Amino acid sequence: MVNGEYLDIYKQMVLIRHLEEKAAELYQAGKVGGFLHLYIGEEAVSTGILAAREERDHVITAYRDHGVAVNAGIPVNQIVAELMGKATGISKGRGGSMHMADITRNFWGGHAIVGAHIPIATGLALADKMEKRDAVTICMFGEGATNIGFFHEGVNMAMVWKLPVLWICENNQYGMGTSPERASAVSNIIQKACGYGMPAYDVDGMDVLAVRDIVAARLQEIREGSGPQFVEARTYRFKGHSMGDPERYRSKDEVKKYVENGPIDRFRKFLIQKEGVQEKRLDEIDEEAAQEIMEAVEFADNSPEPADEDLFRNIYVEE
């Protein structure tokens, strides 16, 4: 019997891929404003993480957040509408690419300032501990954020207070255009967590099931009272840091090496060779995902722009 969870995982990854490819087209057509950071190549990380989390667990991430939004269950209609700044977007057109959030799903959003969301994660975990709620905060960030003061403050406080938080570094090997070897005194990122006496692990971030399994194990230990833990997922982005990146810092051969063994292709081969899934079934899932994104673009195209008066809403808490 085909494993339904595996097919769902595959569907989420290809949905993210089609979303990101379409987002690039929309950006080039002038329909997406601001910055656009694509998640192509990193789909296994957020998909594996959120496959392991429970609904009560908080998730917070940085600006490369479209994939996390998909995995958190936000409808692609609302994601695409947000990218296009429409009133029907998940953040009502105010957030755009980098600020998607849905607290009803315990997804506390993407954050544009490097590392600035890390202390927020510490606060979320502290609130859960004080209120005696059985939840873990999952905080995702890039390796570049581990050079920022926010990281060291947040991780230190979490360890001192033994907070229920799982730190996950998505090491895609370049902070903008700079490798950790050039920018960090310690390029082996998990050593930074070890410096705070925190249990730390690394995982192949191109293997969605490996990510799922290690995150599930860490979450279980945290629920049992271990305190914070750290996972470094080694991954690779196939596209530039953002749409304006000329990518002069890496060779085409390097990119090709990773693309040829990408997370979706690897999982697809696993499903066919180890699980006996018919290639036709996976092709159908690909087509379904592509159709969903096409319909989402049509929905966003036909959605209204935010009203002028909306500019002054949600500035303060409304009674």
N, C-alpha and C positions, 0 to 999 in steps of 0.2 A: 504494500500500500504506500502511495506517495505521501510523504510527510507534509501535512498542510502548513505547518509552521515554516518549513523551508521554502515553500512556494511563496508564502507571504513575505518572507525576508527578501527573496529574489524580486518580487513585485515592487517592494519599497525601494530597492536599490536602482532598478531600471526606471522607476518613476522619478527618482531624484535626477538620474542622468538625463532623461528627456526634459525635465524641468529646467535644468541648468543649460542645456544646449539651446532651448527655446529662449531662456532669459538672455543669453548672449545675442541672439538674433534681435530680440526686442530692444536691447540696449543699442545695438548698431543702427536700428531703425529710429532711434530717438524716442522710443516709448517708455524707456526706463531711465530715470534721471539719477544724478549723484554717482556714488561709487557702486561697483558690482564685483563681488568676490565669489568666484565659482567654486563649487565643491567637487568638481569632476576629478575622479581618482581616489577620493576619500570616502566614498559612499559606505564602505564596510565599517567604518569607525562608528558613526552615529547610529547606523542601523543595528550593529551589534550591541552597542550600549543600551539603546532603548528597547531592544528585544529582551534584555535582562532585567530592566527596571520594573518596579511595580507602580501602579497609578499614583499611589500616595507619595512617591519619591519626586523631589524637585529636580528640574533640569535647568541649567543656565549655561550660556555659551557666549562666544565672541561674535564677530561680525560675519563670519562665514556660516550663516545660520539657516539657509534654506532647507538643507537636508535634514537638520534637526527638527525643523518645523514639520516636515513631511512625516518623520518618524514619530513625532509627538501626536500625530493624528489630525493636524490642521488640514482642512480640505484644500486641495490644490487651487480651487477657484479663488479662495481667499488669499492664498499665497501669491498667485499671479496678479491679482487685483492690487495687492499691497505693493508689489514690485512696480506696478504702473501708477501708483499713487491714487488709486480710486477709493471712493467712500466705502465700498464693499470689502476692502482689504481687511486683513485680520487686525491691523492697527488703525483701521479707518483711513488709510492713506497718509497717515502722519509719520509713519516710521520708515517706510521704504525697505530697501534690501537689508539693511543692517539692524533693524529694530522690530523684528517680528516677535510677538509674545502672545500667550494665551494662558492666563493664570487659572482658568477653569480646568486646564489640562496639566497644571503644575509646571508649565513651561514658562520660565521667567525671562525668556527673551534672549535676543542677540544684543551685544553691546559693542559700540564702535570704538571706544577708547581702550587701547591695548592693556589688558590686565585689570581694568577698573571694576569688572564684575566679580573678581575673586573675593574681595572683602564682603561683597553682597552675599556670596555663597556662604561665607563664614557666618554672616548674620542669620541667614535662613536656617542653617544647621543649629545655631545657638537657640533660635526661637523654638525649634522642634525639641531640643533637649530640655529647655525650661518648661515647655508645655507637656513634656512626657509623651510626645507623639512618636509613633513607630514609623519614622520616615528617614530616608537618607537623601542628602543633597548631592547631586552629581554636577560637578563643575568642569566644563570643557574649555580648553585654551590652547593656543599654539605655543611652540617651544620658545618663540621670541618673548612671550609674556613672562617667562621665568627669569628674565633679566630685569624685570620691573619691580619697583619697591612694593607695589600692591601684592605681588605674589608672595614675597617673603613675609609681609605683615599678615596676610590672610592665612597662610600655611602655618606660621608660628602660632598664631592665636588658636587655630583649630587644634593643634597638637597640645598646647598648654591646657586647653579646656576639654580635651578628648571628645571633640564634636563628631557627630555622625555625618561625615562628608567624604565623598570619593572624588579625589582630584584626578582628572584625566588630561594628560598632555597629548595633543594631536601633533606629533612631530612630523611635519611634512617636509622637513629638511631645509626650508628657507624661510627666514623672517623677512618678508618683502623679497629682497634679492641677496640676502646675506645668510650664509650657512652658520650653524652654531659653532663650528670650529673657528670661525673668524670673529664671532661676536660674544662668545661666552667662555669664561675661564674654565668652566666645566662643561664640555660638550656632551658628555653622557648624562642626559637630563635627570635620570632617576637618582643620581648621586646627590642632587640638590635636595630631594625629599629625604634621603638617608641622613643628610646633614642635620635634619630636625628630629632624627630618631623615629622616622615614620616608615612603616612597611611599604616597600616599593617594588613594583614589578614592571617588566616590559612585555610587549606582545606584538605580533605581526599584525599591523593595522590594515593589511590588505586581505586578511583572512577573517571574514565576518563571523564565522562560528568560533574561532579562537578568541575574538574580541568579546562575543557574547558570553562565552564560558568563563573567561577570567573576570569579567565584570560581575557575573552572577556570584562567583565565589567570594569576591571582595565585598559585595553588598551583604551577603549572608554573614560574614565575619563582623562587619560594621554593625549590623543589627544586633549581633550578640554581644556588643560592647567593646569591640577592639579599639575604638577611636578611629581617627581619619586614616585613610590609606591612599596610595598613589599608583597610578598606572600610566606608563608611557606607551602610546600606540604609535609605532613607526609606520608612517604612511608616505604618500607622495601626491602632490597635486599635479595634474596633467597640464593645466593651463597656468597662465601667469598669476601673480599675486592678486591683481585686479585687471580689469579690462584694458587699462592703459599701460600695462607692463610690457616693455620691449623684450624682456627675457634674455638679456645679454650675459647674464651671470651663469648660464648653464647651457650645455651643448644639446643639440638635437638628438644625438646618439644616447645621451643619458635619459632624456625624456622617453625615447623610443623603447628603451630597455624596460622601463616601468609600465608603459602602456601595453606592451606585448604580454605582460603578466598581471594585468589589472584586476581589481577585486571582483568585478562583475563576471569577467571571462573565467576567472578561477572558480567562482562559485557555480557558474553554469556547467563547467566541466565536471565538477564534483557531483552535481545533481544528475547529470547524464551517466557518468561512469560508475558512481558509487550508489546512487539512489534509484537508478533505472528510470529516470524521468525522460519521457520522449522529447526530442528536440522540438517537435512540432508544438508541444504544450508550452514550452518556454518562448517560442516565437509568438504564440498567441498572447502570452502575458506581455511581451514587448509591445505588441500592437495595441493591446488594451491600455497600456501606460501612455503610449504616444497619443491615443485618442483622447484620453483624459486631459492631457496637457493642451491639445488643440481646443477642446471644449472650454477649458479654463481660460484660454486666451480670448475666445469669443465672448465668454462671460465678462471678462475684464474690459474688453473693448466696448461692450454695451453698458457698462456700469457708469454711474455719474461721478463727476469730480466732487470732492468735498465742497460743501457750501462755504461761502466767505465767512459766515458767522461761526463756523466750526473752529476757526483759528483761535478763538478765545475760550473754547470749551476744554475741560479736563486740565486746566492750569492749576486749579485748586480742587480739593475734594468737595463734591456737591452733596448737600444734605438730601 
